[in-house]
Amino acid sequence: MRNEILFALAFSENTWYIDCMSKQHATSEHSEEPQETRTRIITAAAKVLAEKGYDATTLREISREAEAAPGLVHYYFGGKDQLLVEVLKAMSDRYTQATEVLSRSVAPEQFMEAALEQPVARITEQPEWYRLRYELFVLGLHTPLLAPGVRDLLAEGRTSISKAISLVQQSSPIAQSVDPAVLASLLLAVFDGLALQKIMDPAVDLNAAYQLLVQMIRSLPSGKE
């Protein structure tokens, strides 16, 4: 009899939670589109995660910042891990868009130097972006469910860099014989590695490192010899 009562209570509580979450979702749907809700939660998560770090951040704090019911965060993202993936993807998309704008506003022969200034500015002005990125890498290594999200994030980064390399190749003989995808993999490793060194040791000279990187890229075979 006691087990039956406990089962009934557990079932009732679970049903109540699902019902509440559905009502929260329905209420949000009346006021805004699902994508708008997702975006608002991601924006709030980026702010809280940047301020407090991954471990100290709670979903309740994120929902409070987003002015959204806690059930909605679970409904759209499932948990803090997946939300971190979405935050970093959103930030990466923003930098990709900035690179595309840069390609239209800078002379072709100056584009490479201008584009390589972006990672320097990012680590200088927004080091929390890289800190969160490294935390995601660690989570991805130890959490199989997160591995696809980390893999997609890295793939998107390589694709963005590869597009920028292709733009340089179209307007100059630099590295014409190099596969943009291969060079993109190397450059992404350089960006992440230099940022980590700078975070751990502020004395690291990023500007000198990136100036040398430009020289190394310019010395690559043009393919026209």
Secondary structure as the mmCIF struct_conf table of DSSP 4:
data_model
#
loop_
_struct_conf.conf_type_id
_struct_conf.id
_struct_conf.beg_label_comp_id
_struct_conf.beg_label_asym_id
_struct_conf.beg_label_seq_id
_struct_conf.end_label_comp_id
_struct_conf.end_label_asym_id
_struct_conf.end_label_seq_id
HELX_RH_AL_P HELX_RH_AL_P1 ARG A 2 SER A 31
BEND BEND1 GLU A 32 GLU A 32
HELX_RH_AL_P HELX_RH_AL_P2 PRO A 34 LYS A 52
TURN_TY1_P TURN_TY1_P1 TYR A 54 ALA A 56
HELX_RH_AL_P HELX_RH_AL_P3 LEU A 59 ALA A 66
TURN_TY1_P TURN_TY1_P2 GLU A 67 GLU A 67
HELX_RH_AL_P HELX_RH_AL_P4 PRO A 70 PHE A 77
BEND BEND2 GLY A 78 GLY A 79
HELX_RH_AL_P HELX_RH_AL_P5 LYS A 80 SER A 105
BEND BEND3 VAL A 106 VAL A 106
HELX_RH_3T_P HELX_RH_3T_P1 PRO A 108 GLN A 110
HELX_RH_AL_P HELX_RH_AL_P6 PHE A 111 GLU A 125
HELX_RH_AL_P HELX_RH_AL_P7 PRO A 127 HIS A 142
TURN_TY1_P TURN_TY1_P3 PRO A 144 LEU A 146
HELX_RH_AL_P HELX_RH_AL_P8 ALA A 147 SER A 171
BEND BEND4 SER A 172 SER A 172
TURN_TY1_P TURN_TY1_P4 ILE A 174 SER A 177
BEND BEND5 VAL A 178 VAL A 178
HELX_RH_AL_P HELX_RH_AL_P9 PRO A 180 MET A 200
TURN_TY1_P TURN_TY1_P5 PRO A 202 ALA A 203
HELX_RH_AL_P HELX_RH_AL_P10 LEU A 206 ARG A 218
TURN_TY1_P TURN_TY1_P6 SER A 219 SER A 219
BEND BEND6 LEU A 220 LEU A 220
BEND BEND7 GLY A 223 GLY A 223
#
